[in-house]
Amino acid sequence: MAGRAFDRRVSRRLDGRNDHPLRYHSEAARRDVFVPDRNCGPDFDFNRRPPNRRYQLYRPPDLSEAVSTKIAAMKPRQRAYETSRAVKARISLQEWMLRKQPPDRKDVLIKQFIEVCDAHDREIDTLHPSHGFVEPSPKLIELTLRKQQLLDELKRLPQHHFRG
């Protein structure tokens, strides 16, 4: 779902091993991949590390073939109507029909989740810890709840695992 950039030394420090550049954080979080950040030098200070960077690995399915089949099955009148709308929009009929398809739910949720995680991180950075604890702001609480809501929605979607 999302990868976090980490320095290789951080990876080693977390698991005590130094023979691999990629590592899973834990069995419960097998989809979080820590990737070495080659921008960090040997004097890397974990407490002054850069913010997390998240990337979306999931790509929505290509609907081009399904749209082509749908266009081929159109009655002449509907095809003429959709073609005229595409011409007004200055795009091809194929592109017009692709735009009419509903967005991929998983793609939308992942993008929203990444945005909320980034906003959550920015909000935490603005809060100053007192006695080792962060006093949560109303905005932080809202972002935390939204993050959990999106995560729950993502977990309810069908999962497609890849082997790597």
ABEGO torsion letter per residue (X at the ends): XBBBBBBAAAAAAAAGBAABABBBABAAAAABBBBBBAABBAABBAAABBBBBBBBABBBBBAAAAAAAAAAABBAAAAAAAAAAAAAAGBBAAAAAAAABBBBAAAAAAAAAAAAAAAAAAAAAABBBBGGBBBBBAAAAAAAAAAAAAAAAAAABBBBBBBX
